[in-house]
């Protein structure tokens, strides 16, 4: 069914890198979600009133919130595809994350409201009437939600949409909540205990839990989460494969929404290389990698002295001291000013994020003293640096 819908409603569905195709995938997921959840909401709400079940009505409102989230998804995909303008030179891709956060707040609000309703039902219990129509409706809802979960997961992974993958997880959580409601309905045949109210509280708490998880997932990219290690490794691998590049450091990835990624890095090249030739190689590498990975890559050319035996010897000695300090440290851009008797050893030192900013100078001082103790002729001049990417 999923493949049929994709082939039927997404033109050129195999070209997922195209923004229009990606938008069509988003529209498909949104429309299917709206239709399915509106039908489930109407059916459950009607049956919930007929059998006087707060748990079934809570599940119905949960489906209504899912329909609202699908509508917001539709709007966000429409706005996300809006081209860049003077005020937003990097496009409008982050709207997708903002829309998902709005949905998460709605989900939390729905859960909170039904906790209150369920507590009132526990305090003032009312009998629940079992009916086969309700049983069949809830069973159908479970089957439909399982399919919606796989449907949204496939669409999300195809176009790389975290919002749609989150919707898939939400559908899967709905399967659990509806299953619990179905269980309470069956148990109501044999017991007089006000299980309906307690099940309603459990469903509402689960709804709120899903909302908090969704908030976390959508907040991270807005705050500037670290890129995936596999993505960073792929950038490094392709950069090192370019002619003339012998090293890479200072990788920074800015995410401006799906398929809107700006990457900057320092590409190390031999200092002996002709500067014009090196510039041409870096320009070519930027264009090829940007096109291949669908990103905007900016490379800074960093000349490295690969022929000076003295520089190589000093770097090896400094790295040796760092390995003995018990911390995950690395250096780059090492330069030497002076002679064999006394010289300034200038370099950038990358420290782990576990080290607080207020402790950076302390770490630099400890490393400097360790170097001086082992190599008195060196005067370390250290610039603290941080890694903005996670490596494997």
C-alpha positions as CSV (number, residue, x, y, z in Angstrom):
1,X,0.0,0.0,0.0
2,X,2.8,2.4,0.9
3,X,4.7,1.9,-2.3
4,X,1.4,2.2,-4.3
5,X,0.6,5.6,-2.7
6,X,4.2,6.8,-3.3
7,X,4.1,5.9,-7.0
8,X,0.5,7.2,-7.4
9,X,1.0,10.6,-5.7
10,X,4.7,11.5,-5.8
11,X,5.9,12.4,-9.2
12,X,9.6,11.4,-9.8
13,X,9.6,9.7,-6.4
14,X,13.1,8.3,-6.8
15,X,14.6,11.9,-7.0
16,X,14.5,12.5,-3.2
17,X,17.2,15.2,-3.4
18,X,14.8,17.4,-5.3
19,X,13.0,19.9,-3.0
20,X,9.7,19.6,-4.9
21,X,9.8,15.8,-4.6
22,X,10.6,16.1,-0.9
23,X,7.7,18.4,-0.5
24,X,5.4,15.9,-2.3
25,X,6.4,13.2,0.1
26,X,5.6,15.6,3.0
27,X,2.2,16.4,1.5
28,X,1.4,12.7,1.1
29,X,2.3,11.9,4.7
30,X,0.3,14.8,5.9
31,X,-2.9,14.2,3.9
32,X,-2.9,10.5,4.8
33,X,-2.4,11.3,8.5
34,X,-5.2,13.9,8.5
35,X,-7.7,11.6,6.8
36,X,-6.9,8.5,9.0
37,X,-6.9,10.4,12.3
38,X,-10.0,12.4,11.6
39,X,-11.9,9.2,10.9
40,X,-10.6,7.5,14.0
41,X,-11.4,10.6,16.1
42,X,-15.0,10.7,14.9
43,X,-15.5,7.0,15.4
44,X,-13.9,6.8,18.9
45,X,-15.6,10.0,20.2
46,X,-19.0,8.8,19.1
47,X,-18.5,5.3,20.6
48,X,-16.9,6.9,23.8
49,X,-20.1,8.9,24.4
50,X,-22.3,5.9,23.7
51,X,-20.6,3.6,26.2
52,X,-19.6,6.4,28.6
53,X,-15.8,5.6,28.5
54,X,-13.4,8.4,29.4
55,X,-10.5,6.2,28.2
56,X,-12.0,5.8,24.7
57,X,-12.7,9.6,24.5
58,X,-9.2,10.3,25.6
59,X,-7.9,8.1,22.9
60,X,-10.2,9.9,20.4
61,X,-8.8,13.3,21.4
62,X,-5.3,11.8,21.0
63,X,-6.2,11.0,17.4
64,X,-7.5,14.6,17.0
65,X,-4.1,15.9,18.1
66,X,-2.5,13.6,15.6
67,X,-4.7,15.1,12.9
68,X,-3.6,18.6,14.0
69,X,0.0,17.5,13.9
70,X,-0.5,16.2,10.3
71,X,-2.0,19.6,9.3
72,X,1.0,21.4,10.8
73,X,3.3,19.0,8.9
74,X,1.5,20.0,5.7
75,X,1.9,23.7,6.4
76,X,5.5,23.3,7.4
77,X,6.5,21.4,4.2
78,X,4.8,24.2,2.3
79,X,6.8,26.9,4.1
80,X,10.0,24.9,4.3
81,X,10.2,24.8,0.5
82,X,9.9,28.6,0.3
83,X,13.1,29.9,-1.4
84,X,15.7,32.0,0.5
85,X,15.2,35.7,0.6
86,X,17.0,38.8,1.9
87,X,15.8,38.3,5.5
88,X,16.5,34.5,5.5
89,X,19.5,33.9,3.2
90,X,19.7,30.2,4.4
91,X,16.1,29.4,3.5
92,X,13.2,28.5,5.7
93,X,14.1,24.8,6.5
94,X,14.0,25.2,10.2
95,X,10.2,25.8,10.1
96,X,9.8,22.0,10.0
97,X,11.5,21.8,13.4
98,X,9.4,24.6,14.8
99,X,6.1,23.0,13.5
100,X,7.1,19.7,15.2
101,X,7.6,21.6,18.5
102,X,4.2,23.2,18.2
103,X,2.7,19.7,17.8
104,X,4.6,18.5,20.8
105,X,3.2,21.3,23.0
106,X,-0.3,20.4,21.7
107,X,0.2,16.8,22.6
108,X,1.4,17.7,26.2
109,X,-1.6,20.0,26.6
110,X,-4.0,17.2,25.5
111,X,-2.4,14.8,27.9
112,X,-2.7,17.2,30.8
113,X,-6.4,17.9,30.2
114,X,-7.3,14.3,30.1
115,X,-5.4,13.6,33.3
116,X,-7.8,16.0,35.0
117,X,-10.8,14.3,33.3
118,X,-9.6,10.8,34.3
119,X,-9.0,11.8,37.9
120,X,-12.6,13.1,38.1
121,X,-13.8,9.8,36.7
122,X,-11.8,7.9,39.4
123,X,-13.3,10.1,42.1
124,X,-16.8,9.7,40.6
125,X,-16.9,6.4,38.8
126,X,-19.6,5.6,36.2
127,X,-20.3,2.2,34.6
128,X,-18.8,1.4,31.2
129,X,-20.9,-0.6,28.7
130,X,-19.1,-3.2,26.6
131,X,-20.0,-3.4,23.0
132,X,-18.6,-5.4,20.1
133,X,-18.8,-2.3,17.9
134,X,-16.3,-0.6,20.2
135,X,-14.1,-3.6,20.4
136,X,-13.9,-3.9,16.6
137,X,-13.3,-0.1,16.2
138,X,-10.4,-0.1,18.6
139,X,-9.0,-3.3,17.0
140,X,-9.2,-1.6,13.6
141,X,-7.5,1.5,15.1
142,X,-4.6,-0.6,16.3
143,X,-4.1,-2.1,12.8
144,X,-4.4,1.2,11.1
145,X,-1.9,2.9,13.5
146,X,0.6,0.1,13.0
147,X,0.4,0.7,9.2
148,X,0.7,4.5,9.7
149,X,3.8,4.0,11.8
150,X,5.5,2.0,9.0
151,X,4.2,4.4,6.4
152,X,5.6,7.5,8.1
153,X,8.9,5.8,8.9
154,X,9.4,4.8,5.3
155,X,8.6,8.3,4.1
156,X,10.8,9.9,6.8
157,X,13.8,7.8,6.1
158,X,13.4,8.2,2.3
159,X,13.6,12.0,2.5
160,X,15.6,12.3,5.7
161,X,12.8,14.0,7.7
162,X,13.1,13.8,11.5
163,X,9.6,15.3,11.8
164,X,8.0,12.4,9.9
165,X,10.1,9.8,11.8
166,X,8.8,11.4,15.0
167,X,5.3,11.0,13.6
168,X,6.0,7.4,13.0
169,X,7.1,6.9,16.6
170,X,3.9,8.8,17.8
171,X,1.8,6.4,15.8
172,X,3.5,3.5,17.4
173,X,2.9,4.9,20.9
174,X,-0.8,5.3,19.8
175,X,-0.8,1.5,19.3
176,X,0.1,1.0,22.9
177,X,-2.4,3.5,24.3
178,X,-5.3,2.1,22.2
179,X,-4.3,-1.5,23.2
180,X,-4.5,-0.5,26.9
181,X,-7.9,1.2,26.3
182,X,-9.1,-2.0,24.6
183,X,-7.9,-4.1,27.5
184,X,-9.8,-1.9,29.9
185,X,-12.9,-2.3,27.8
186,X,-12.7,-6.1,27.9
187,X,-12.0,-6.1,31.7
188,X,-15.0,-3.9,32.4
189,X,-17.2,-7.0,31.6
190,X,-16.0,-8.8,34.8
191,X,-14.9,-6.1,37.2
192,X,-16.7,-3.2,38.9
193,X,-13.5,-1.4,39.9
194,X,-13.3,2.1,38.1
195,X,-10.6,0.8,35.8
196,X,-11.7,3.2,33.0
197,X,-10.5,6.2,35.0
198,X,-7.2,4.7,35.8
199,X,-6.6,3.6,32.3
200,X,-7.5,7.1,31.2
201,X,-4.8,8.5,33.5
202,X,-2.3,5.9,32.1
203,X,-3.1,6.9,28.5
204,X,-2.9,10.6,29.3
205,X,0.5,10.2,31.0
206,X,1.8,8.2,28.0
207,X,0.5,11.0,25.7
208,X,2.4,13.6,27.8
209,X,5.6,11.4,27.7
210,X,5.4,11.2,23.9
211,X,5.0,15.0,23.8
212,X,8.1,15.6,26.0
213,X,10.1,13.2,23.8
214,X,9.0,15.0,20.6
215,X,9.9,18.3,22.2
216,X,13.4,17.1,22.9
217,X,13.9,15.7,19.4
218,X,12.8,18.9,17.7
219,X,14.6,21.3,20.2
220,X,18.0,19.7,19.6
221,X,18.5,20.8,16.0
222,X,17.2,24.3,16.8
223,X,19.8,24.6,19.6
224,X,22.5,23.3,17.3
225,X,23.1,19.7,18.0
226,X,26.3,17.9,17.0
227,X,26.1,16.3,13.5
228,X,26.0,12.6,13.1
229,X,29.4,11.0,13.3
230,X,28.8,9.1,10.0
231,X,28.1,12.3,8.2
232,X,31.3,14.0,9.6
233,X,33.4,10.9,8.7
234,X,32.1,11.0,5.2
235,X,33.0,14.7,4.8
236,X,36.5,13.9,6.1
237,X,37.0,10.9,3.9
238,X,36.0,12.8,0.7
239,X,38.1,15.8,1.6
240,X,41.2,13.7,2.3
241,X,40.6,11.9,-1.1
242,X,41.0,15.3,-2.9
243,X,44.3,16.0,-4.5
244,X,46.8,17.9,-2.3
245,X,44.8,17.6,1.0
246,X,46.9,15.9,3.7
247,X,44.7,16.6,6.8
248,X,41.4,18.1,8.1
249,X,40.5,19.9,11.2
250,X,38.1,22.5,12.6
251,X,35.0,21.0,11.1
252,X,31.8,23.0,11.8
253,X,28.3,21.9,10.6
254,X,25.4,24.3,10.6
255,X,21.9,22.8,10.0
256,X,19.4,25.2,8.5
257,X,16.8,22.4,8.0
258,X,16.6,19.3,5.9
259,X,18.8,19.5,2.8
260,X,20.1,22.9,4.0
261,X,23.5,22.2,5.5
262,X,26.5,24.6,5.6
263,X,29.9,23.0,6.4
264,X,33.2,24.8,7.0
265,X,36.5,23.1,7.6
266,X,40.3,23.6,7.5
267,X,42.0,21.6,4.8
268,X,45.7,21.0,5.4
269,X,48.0,21.2,2.3
270,X,51.8,21.1,2.0
271,X,53.3,24.6,2.5
272,X,55.6,23.9,-0.5
273,X,52.7,23.7,-2.9
274,X,52.2,26.7,-5.3
275,X,49.5,28.8,-3.7
276,X,47.6,29.4,-7.0
277,X,47.5,25.7,-7.7
278,X,46.5,24.9,-4.1
279,X,43.7,27.5,-4.4
280,X,42.4,25.9,-7.6
281,X,42.4,22.4,-5.9
282,X,40.5,23.7,-2.9
283,X,37.9,25.4,-5.1
284,X,37.4,22.2,-7.1
285,X,37.1,20.1,-3.9
286,X,34.5,22.5,-2.5
287,X,32.3,22.3,-5.6
288,X,32.6,18.5,-6.0
289,X,31.9,17.6,-2.4
290,X,29.1,20.2,-2.1
291,X,27.3,18.7,-5.1
292,X,27.9,15.1,-4.1
293,X,26.7,15.4,-0.5
294,X,24.0,18.1,-1.1
295,X,25.7,20.6,1.2
296,X,27.3,24.0,1.0
297,X,31.0,23.4,1.8
298,X,33.5,26.2,2.6
299,X,37.2,25.2,2.9
300,X,39.9,27.2,4.6
301,X,43.4,26.4,3.1
302,X,45.9,25.6,5.9
303,X,49.5,25.3,4.8
304,X,51.5,22.6,6.7
305,X,55.3,22.4,6.7
306,X,55.8,18.7,5.7
307,X,59.5,19.0,4.8
308,X,61.0,20.5,8.0
309,X,62.4,17.7,10.1
310,X,62.6,20.0,13.1
311,X,58.9,20.8,13.0
312,X,58.0,17.1,12.7
313,X,60.3,16.3,15.6
314,X,58.7,19.0,17.9
315,X,55.2,18.0,16.9
316,X,56.0,14.3,17.8
317,X,57.3,15.4,21.1
318,X,54.3,17.6,22.0
319,X,51.9,14.8,21.0
320,X,53.8,12.5,23.3
321,X,53.3,14.8,26.2
322,X,49.6,15.1,25.5
323,X,49.2,11.3,25.4
324,X,50.6,11.1,28.9
325,X,48.2,13.7,30.4
326,X,45.3,11.3,30.5
327,X,42.9,13.5,28.5
328,X,41.7,13.3,24.9
329,X,43.7,16.2,23.4
330,X,44.9,16.9,19.9
331,X,46.8,19.8,18.2
332,X,47.0,21.5,14.9
333,X,48.6,24.5,13.2
334,X,51.9,24.0,15.0
335,X,54.6,26.6,14.2
336,X,58.1,27.3,15.6
337,X,59.7,30.6,16.2
338,X,63.3,30.6,17.5
339,X,66.3,28.2,17.5
340,X,67.2,24.8,19.1
341,X,68.2,26.4,22.4
342,X,65.0,28.4,23.0
343,X,61.9,28.7,20.8
344,X,58.2,29.5,21.0
345,X,56.1,26.5,20.1
346,X,52.8,27.9,18.9
347,X,49.8,25.6,18.3
348,X,46.0,25.2,18.7
349,X,45.0,22.5,21.2
350,X,41.6,20.9,20.9
351,X,40.1,20.0,24.3
352,X,37.1,17.8,25.1
353,X,33.7,19.3,25.9
354,X,33.8,17.7,29.3
355,X,36.3,20.4,30.3
356,X,34.3,23.5,31.4
357,X,35.1,26.9,29.9
358,X,36.2,28.2,33.3
359,X,38.9,25.4,33.4
360,X,40.3,26.0,30.0
361,X,43.2,28.2,31.1
362,X,44.0,25.8,33.9
363,X,44.3,22.9,31.4
364,X,46.4,25.0,29.1
365,X,48.7,25.9,32.0
366,X,49.1,22.3,33.1
367,X,49.9,21.1,29.5
368,X,52.4,24.0,29.1
369,X,54.2,23.1,32.4
370,X,54.3,19.4,31.4
371,X,55.9,20.4,28.0
372,X,58.5,22.7,29.7
373,X,59.3,20.0,32.3
374,X,60.1,17.4,29.6
375,X,61.5,19.9,27.0
376,X,62.9,23.0,28.8
377,X,64.0,24.6,25.5
378,X,60.3,25.0,24.4
379,X,58.0,27.8,25.4
380,X,54.5,26.7,24.5
381,X,52.0,29.3,23.2
382,X,48.7,27.5,23.3
383,X,45.4,28.6,21.8
384,X,42.4,26.6,23.1
385,X,40.1,25.1,20.5
386,X,37.0,23.0,20.6
387,X,35.6,20.3,18.4
388,X,32.2,21.0,17.0
389,X,31.7,17.6,15.4
390,X,31.6,14.0,16.8
391,X,34.0,11.6,15.2
392,X,33.8,7.8,15.3
